[in-house]
């Protein structure tokens, strides 16, 4: 048993955690920006799929995973335009629009993939950076310090977003739009512009999470590949109180639950495959049960804003 839990197995386990967690973190950060501004996007599942497919197409067409990530970001922004126009600008129901985006994203990406790639599937080109010295460390070296350059860039972006949300006037405006939009309006800010930028950033991060899933996590695209990941991101967002650090911690629990399958099988634990597929969602449900009382959502979440209305 000890031989099975070798350095290579542990390194593979840590790598699996990272690549399974990152798409969820990106999607939850995007949803956090939207929810803090008062916009609930239940269409994350569909937006992630659009980002995954557009990122996959861009990556295999260009031969570059970097361009693929940009394609995923663009796809996410385009997918969120429906939410931007119908909800933020016209004030229609966010729940109905979000569910419509999910259904449209699932159907559109499935049809496009089946038509264009299902008979001759292509693999996404790889990308890996080894940090000199650190990449040779046992276990953590090959698992953490031999990641794609995209991984490190996204880590920096996550730190930047955490700082901007907590420490800048932009973050204050985002929170004001979700907490008390009339106060932001009175102070000279624009609730519509603030929410519009938040919706576009929401689409960019969610699409980026979908592209990470197809380009770096799996290396390909399959229909319905998110498997409920978007809805998990919504739960994590509501539990995290707008804090990126909490998003990372709760997302890691999901990543561990997904990645634990191979180590358990190697040490001889005989569990049906369906249990392993169910385990991540059980972890999310238990987390929700334990910490639901402490979750806080913006008071204006889901409420369209009309200037001068009371």
C-alpha positions, 0 to 999 in steps of 0.5 A: 500500500505504501508503494502505491502511495508513491511520490508520483501518485501523490503528485498526480493527485495534487495536479488533479486537484488543481486542474479540477478546481481552477474552472470552478474558482474562475466561474465562482469569481465571475458569479461573485462579481455579478452577484455583488453588483445585484445580478444573479446569473443562473445561466453559468452552466450554459456560459461555461459550455459556450466558453469551453466550446469556443475556447476549444475551437480557438485552441485547435484552430490556432494551435495555441492554448493561449489563444484558446483561453482568449476565445473562451473569454470572448465566448463567455462575454457573448453568451452573457450579452443576453443577460446584459440586454434583457435584465440589466438594461430592460429589467426582465426576470433574471431567473428566467433569463438565466435558465434560458441561457443554460438551455441555449448554451447546452443545446448550441454547443452540443449541436455545433460539436456533433456537427463539426468535431464528433467524427474527427475529434481533435486534441488541444495542444499542451503547454507546460512551464517548469519553474527552475529549482522548484519543479524538481522538488518531490511531490509538489515540484511536478504537481504545482511548479510544472503547470501551464503558464496560463495557470500562473497568469490566472493566479495573478488575476485572481489575486488582483480581483480579490484586491480590487473587490476589497480595496478599491473604489471600483469594488465599492461601487460594485458592492453598492450596486448590490447592497443599496443601488439608490445610494450609488445613484445618489453619489453620482455613480451609475447603477446600470453602467456598474452592473453592465460591467459586472455582467461582462466581467461575469461572462469573461471569468465564467467563459475562461473557466469553461475554456480552462476545463476543455483546454487544460483539464480535459484537453478536449470538448464533449457535450455537457462536459460541465456536468453541473459545475456552473450550479456548484459555482453558484452555491460556492459564491453564495457561501463565500460572502464575496471573498475570493479567499473563501471561494478558493477554499470551498472550491478546493473541497470540491476538487479533492472530492473529484480527484480522490478517485484514483488514489482510493482505487490504487490503495484497494478501496472498492467503491462503485464508479457512481459513488465517485461521480456523486461524491463531489456533489455530496461534499457541496451539499454538506458544505451548504447544510453546515454553512448556509446560515452564515451565507450573506447575499446582497439585499438587491440581488435579483432586483432590477433597478429603475432610477428614481423608483422606490 
